[in-house]
Amino acid sequence: MSKPPMKMKLGQNRATPAAVDAVMKPSVITKRLQMNIPEDLHKEFKKACVDDDVEMTDVVTQLVRDWLKGRA
């Protein structure tokens, strides 16, 4: 006898978090910023972002905004 197919529960799809984020964030035109930093600094930054449950992109974007304000 074969088992009936398992039904997926709401939120079990791996793409669900990305889809929810896409709906929640306002759409703006973006540009890619590519840069090189020392590997140990990258690891420390990434770990801190994971620990604080924030996106690396959001942190860098805010840092750039703050830096630009300080130039005025």
Legacy VTK file of the C-alpha trace (Angstrom):
# vtk DataFile Version 3.0
C-alpha trace
ASCII
DATASET POLYDATA
POINTS 72 float
0.000 0.000 0.000
1.262 3.431 -0.840
0.958 6.344 1.537
-1.257 9.253 0.542
0.734 12.339 -0.491
1.680 14.585 2.406
-0.060 17.925 2.411
2.147 20.930 3.018
1.141 23.140 5.906
1.132 26.915 5.608
4.652 28.274 5.909
6.480 24.992 5.269
7.727 25.913 1.812
11.386 27.014 1.864
10.530 30.013 -0.322
7.899 31.327 2.106
10.203 33.657 4.103
11.622 35.222 0.934
8.136 35.696 -0.503
6.873 37.321 2.699
9.909 39.640 2.771
9.304 40.623 -0.862
5.693 41.530 -0.095
6.541 43.431 3.093
9.398 45.542 1.683
8.517 48.425 -0.616
9.911 47.982 -4.094
12.627 50.454 -5.020
15.143 50.460 -7.800
18.382 49.046 -6.447
21.995 48.867 -7.542
24.511 46.198 -6.619
27.476 47.327 -4.534
30.376 44.937 -4.828
33.430 45.375 -2.649
36.258 43.451 -1.095
36.869 43.378 2.650
39.113 41.128 4.746
37.633 37.671 5.290
37.781 37.897 9.088
35.898 41.220 9.039
33.242 39.738 6.740
32.764 36.726 9.034
32.487 38.924 12.124
30.010 41.262 10.379
27.901 38.369 9.088
27.812 36.704 12.520
26.807 39.977 14.200
23.984 40.440 11.677
22.749 36.879 12.259
22.962 37.380 16.041
20.956 40.609 15.755
18.552 39.129 13.165
19.218 41.923 10.653
20.142 41.840 6.978
23.701 42.785 6.074
22.319 44.958 3.266
20.145 46.920 5.691
23.106 47.592 7.999
25.391 48.737 5.164
22.629 50.912 3.676
22.118 52.668 7.027
25.868 53.128 7.496
26.142 54.776 4.064
23.161 57.046 4.833
24.713 58.066 8.164
28.074 58.723 6.503
26.450 60.883 3.827
24.572 62.921 6.470
27.864 63.555 8.279
29.387 65.028 5.132
26.839 67.842 4.919
LINES 1 73
72 0 1 2 3 4 5 6 7 8 9 10 11 12 13 14 15 16 17 18 19 20 21 22 23 24 25 26 27 28 29 30 31 32 33 34 35 36 37 38 39 40 41 42 43 44 45 46 47 48 49 50 51 52 53 54 55 56 57 58 59 60 61 62 63 64 65 66 67 68 69 70 71
